[in-house]
Each structure stands twice: as C-alpha cells, then as structure tokens.
C-alpha cells in the first residue's frame, strides 16, 4: 500500500510541476488618458441618429455602391494586405514550432550491417548486425514552465501579428475611401474649371468685341486673356489630377480598375454616420494597434517566466526500445528486445551573472512594452480627440463657406449684368469671375477635408470590428 501511495504522490507532484510557471501575473496597465472624449456633437443639433463608428462594419459606414466595390476589390487583391496576411501565417507557423516542444518527438530507425573481415590466423570472418528501435531523444521535462512560457511568448507574438494585419486592413479601407473622395473632389474641380473656362472665353470674346468697337481698351483685353489662359492652365492641372487619382485607386485595389459610374459631386454627398454625446475612451482598447501592443506586453511578461525558470534544474529524458540481432531471421525473436532509459539533469551552478542579466533584460523589456502600450493609447486618444474636435468646426466652417460662395455668385451675376449694361469696367467682371472660381474651389476642398476627417474618425476608433476579423 505504501508503494502505491508513493507512486500516487509522485504523479501528483509531477502534474503540479508541469503546471508551474514563474511568469508574473499579468495585469493590464491602467489607461493613461481621460475616461471619455469630448462630446462629438452639440446636443439637439437635429442631425440623424448617431451611429457608433467603432462598432459599425465598413459596408454600413461607406454606403456608396462604387466605393463599396473599390473597397471589396482592395481587400481581395491589395498586395500589401496579402504580404501582411502571409506574415501572420509565418508567425502562426513559428508558434506551432514552439508549441511542439511541449511534447516529445518520437522517432524510429533501423540499421543493418554485414561485414567480412580478416582475423588472426589467416581466416576470414563474416559478421552480421541488425537493429530496429523507436524512442525519444533529449525531451525536456518542463517542470518549471520554461518551455511553456516560451510557447506563450510565441503565441502572443502571433496574436500581435494578427492584430497588425487587422490594422493594415483597416488602414486600407480608410485609404481607399480617401482616394475615392479625392477623385470625386478633383472631378468636381475639373468640372468647375471647365465651367470657368467657358465663362472666361465668353468674357474674352465680349471684351474683344468691345475693344474692336473702341468701347474697351487693349489693357482690358490683355487682362481678359490672362484670365482665359489661367483657366486653361488649371484645366490641364485637374485633368492630370483625375488621372493620378485613378492610378492611385488602381494600385490600392490591386487589380484592373472597375468602371466607376459618374458619381455625384462631393459637395452634394450625404455625410457619413455621425457621432453624438460622450464616448468612453475604453473603445480604444479594441483598436488593432493597441491590441497588438498588449499582446507584445503579454509576450514580454511570459519571457520573464522563461528567464526565471532558467535558474532551476533542467531535466531531459532520452529513451528508446527496439530489437537487435546478429541475424536478420532472428530479429523479432522474443529474446532480441532492447531498451534504453537515460534521464539527465543539468543544474546551473556558476554562470558569471549571465542568468541574472537575462532576467534583468526580460524585466526591462517588459517595462519597455508597458511604455509602448501606454504611448499607443495616448496617441490613439489624441487622434480620436482631434477628429471629434474637427467634426463641429468643419460643419461651422462649411456653413460659412457656403454663404461666402453664395455671396460670390451674387457678386459675379451683378458684375456681369453691370458690365453688359456699360455701368462697370471689365476689371470688375474679371475680378468677380476669379473670386467665384476661388470660392467654388475652396468649398470643394473644405468639403473634401470634412469627409476625409470622418473617414479618419472611423479609422482611429478602430472601426468595423464586425468585419475586420
């Protein structure tokens, strides 16, 4: 009975040691930022019901069918995203390699030798030797959790790379949206320039006719021509910009550009889903880059356990069993069996401070990971806060710019009528024409900046958790 109790105790002790780990308990650091962001909108502003950009899929946030088509193509074909996915697979394979060290590697082998040799006395002797065996070699019994903690570190590195891939995916969605909006804005700029060129041509012809009649001067004609040639310069510029925008989208989508429908002007686009009220800063904990930083921190925490386990004995086991015989026909005789059991233990006695230094390195790297994690949260908080601050200010600025555009349209209409009636000089008409062109361009640029800010808000909140997996 005492022998059975002893064996039971040894088994329980072994199980206990197998579950032993010297890694410190992981505690997520406190968030080094405020509990909530500034209010995204003013209460009672009458806008549509708010949607949480951090929890909405990109198909629900980017409702433009052409943009959805581009994003889907990019997610399927973009080469940067493909490289990121392959990197994840590489880290997953590394994790599987490290995990395999927890289990013994069983291998088998066989050999056969037949030899004829010259012996003393001038006789020749022929000898035979055959063997088959299977067993394990130098399998570390992980009593102190060193291998387990190395496996945990490899797992956290793999998970961190997965989050980095999600971050690349989210960035790609936002980049395609920005490129598409830029294309819409440049198309509208091109249309405005074409319209302005027509106006400049009409004005030039009108001034030219008046100059022939002696009503207008050559100076006024020269000024009208300057406006005309400037419009032609701008026309070439925006034609080039539209072409560059299409090339940029082609690179992002990673495939031949789909035929895009003639989209509405960016100034007529409906705004993206908006945010209202207070937003908890804890939404940042779901951002892929912050999750990646936390996995790096957990991996550094596991490395401390591996460094601590190095101070304790390392137990390895080599064992095999097989058959051996001097003749092939006798190889599987009952008397030909062989076995080997060879445990070994290695205890560090004097390492000249190497193990202490390795532990110090592991602890310092954990502190570095903590600092990186906290800095990632602080950076993310600022990015979101900046985007939220811009929401209302862009809305106010757009309202003022729209009023400015209307004033310039009225100014141009009045100046044109007065010039045709001979009440004002062509200088006033040309000034009104250029002022209107600048106001229209400024409004389009501002509208683009507003919508790009909404795209950035979707990105910095880690948008699309439902569709980033």
Protein Blocks (a to p, Z undefined) as FASTA:
>chain_A
ZZmmmmmmmmmmmmmmmmgcfbdcddddddfbdfbdcdfbdehklpacdddfklccfklm
mmcfklmmmmmmmmmmomklmmmmmmmmmmmmmmmmmmmmmpccddddddddddddddeh
hiacdddddddddddehiacffnommmmmmmmmmmmmmmmmmmmmmmmmmmmmmmmmmmm
mmmmmmmmmmmmmmmmmmmmmmmmmmmmmmmnomacfklmmmmmmmmmmmmmmmmmmmmm
mmmmmmmmmmmnopacddddddddfklpccddddedjddfklmmmpmklmmmmmmmmmmm
mmmmmmmmmmpccdddddddddddfbfklmmgcklgccdddddddddfbgghmmmmmmmm
mmmmmmmmmmmmmmmmmmmmmmmmmmmmmmmmmmmmmmmmmmmmmmmmmmmmmmmmmmmn
opacfklmmmmmmmmmmmmmmmmmmmmmmmmmmmmmmmmnopaklmmZZ
